[in-house]
Amino acid sequence: MGKTEIKKFENKIWLASPTMHGVEMEYVQKAYDTNWMSTVGENINEVERIAAQSAEVKHAVALSCCTAALHLCVKSAGERLYGKPAVSHGALEGKRVFCSDMTFDATLNPVVYEGGIPVFIDTEAECWNMDPAALEKAFELYPDVKLVVCAELYGFPGRIDIIKEICEKHGALLIEDAAEAMGATLHGKQCGSFGDYSAISYNGNKIITGSAGGCLLTNDIEVANKARKWSTQARENAPWYQHEEVGYNYRMSNVVAGVIRGQYLYLKEHIAQKKAIYDRYCEGLKDLPVQMNPIVDDTEPNYWLSAMIIDKDYMCKQVRDDTNALYVSEKGKTCPTEILETLALYNAEGRPIWKPMHMQPMYRMHEFITRSGSARAKTNAYISGGASDVGADIFERGLCLPSDNKMTAEQQDIIIEIIKSCFE
Ligand SMILES: *Cc1c(COP(=O)(O)O)cnc(C)c1O
């Protein structure tokens, strides 16, 4: 099938959009009918119970979003490590924190909210997540670092077990950003249960959604209680508004919690749909010079986003600056920009891989640590990666494919044909 025979999709094929089932509305309606329309109510209590049970941790704290959860993780960890800061200071003031590099910036922005300095750890080519060897290197260079923030990419767990061991060896705490990995497991253990503090997300495009929302996960009841207090403006137990520390307005709404409560009933079904999409891409693209997201031994991903990387020898010339991308079309070769533009032409949505943090203008002065040592983060255009900059290389050659769980097999077959046509 050539490009010319493929018709544009009438309805857009999304990267990942909310999938509702009806029962969500019943819980929302109940909140409405009983007038629990604020940040207190049965839906919130139930979300906390279900989230903790589902992630196999003792406590979940329901919050307005995962970024808020990560902020409270960072703040808790900071106070535990370095003591309570002065009111106008962050809990990590001037402290280095080792962070995932190839991720959404919400993973580590909260480190900066608390005055910390992110140091970026390169990605492992075999698992597309934080490279344990680079993390070891980082501890060699900075043995005093006491906090690591590690994200699980696209719902495919990396070596969070090894990352945890390395943290323990060096007396460091681990924050696990499982925003994308809800329901995924490693050695049969749920993502979100590895960190000393973890966070999950119910953002609109995640595996289940409340339109927004997130949870902080922990086994420590004091951390959970503290996070609940901070999230509701840090009121002290007094008849009036009494305050001893800075607070936030981070609590989840009982209406949003109603949606999430309903969605949890479909988490397994969504994972099965996402797996079917991933398997169909593997089969449909198997004759092309590409590789899909790697699956680490003894992990069960949630398959949130199917992504692929183009073999080096089949990349046409592609140049990206801070805001634009250009490529030169070449027979038998392609690049993420060409595939994404072609998908868009047919009304289907893909996305580049998360642009690594060390390549972001905001973090250009921060350190970036690879297996072979330390480097300054890069400023501008992509500088040819190779073994010493795995993240830049995956960003250069990789892309996320339409992974919406309402996409039909027929529609996905057309997407596969469109991708194939880019190699012609
Ligand atoms: C979505 C996401 C977040 C943020 O989640 P919100 O609920 O939107 O705040 C954080 N980290 C990662 C890796 C994400 O994908």
Ligand as a Chemical Component Dictionary entry (heavy atoms), coordinates in Angstrom:
data_LIG
# 
_chem_comp.id                   LIG 
_chem_comp.type                 NON-POLYMER 
_chem_comp.pdbx_formal_charge   0 
_chem_comp.three_letter_code    LIG 
# 
loop_
_chem_comp_atom.comp_id 
_chem_comp_atom.atom_id 
_chem_comp_atom.alt_atom_id 
_chem_comp_atom.type_symbol 
_chem_comp_atom.charge 
_chem_comp_atom.model_Cartn_x 
_chem_comp_atom.model_Cartn_y 
_chem_comp_atom.model_Cartn_z 
_chem_comp_atom.pdbx_ordinal 
LIG C1 C1 C 0 2.488  12.706 33.853 1  
LIG C2 C2 C 0 3.765  12.665 34.564 2  
LIG C3 C3 C 0 3.994  13.418 35.733 3  
LIG C4 C4 C 0 3.052  14.456 36.249 4  
LIG O1 O1 O 0 1.775  14.041 36.519 5  
LIG P1 P1 P 0 0.623  15.098 36.823 6  
LIG O2 O2 O 0 -0.424 14.274 37.492 7  
LIG O3 O3 O 0 0.185  15.635 35.507 8  
LIG O4 O4 O 0 1.173  16.170 37.709 9  
LIG C5 C5 C 0 5.183  13.238 36.400 10 
LIG N1 N1 N 0 6.129  12.400 35.942 11 
LIG C6 C6 C 0 5.958  11.691 34.818 12 
LIG C7 C7 C 0 7.049  10.764 34.379 13 
LIG C8 C8 C 0 4.785  11.816 34.072 14 
LIG O5 O5 O 0 4.655  11.135 32.933 15 
# 
loop_
_chem_comp_bond.comp_id 
_chem_comp_bond.atom_id_1 
_chem_comp_bond.atom_id_2 
_chem_comp_bond.value_order 
_chem_comp_bond.pdbx_ordinal 
LIG C1 C2 SING 1  
LIG C2 C3 SING 2  
LIG C2 C8 DOUB 3  
LIG C3 C4 SING 4  
LIG C3 C5 DOUB 5  
LIG C4 O1 SING 6  
LIG O1 P1 SING 7  
LIG P1 O2 DOUB 8  
LIG P1 O3 SING 9  
LIG P1 O4 SING 10 
LIG C5 N1 SING 11 
LIG N1 C6 DOUB 12 
LIG C6 C7 SING 13 
LIG C6 C8 SING 14 
LIG C8 O5 SING 15 
# 
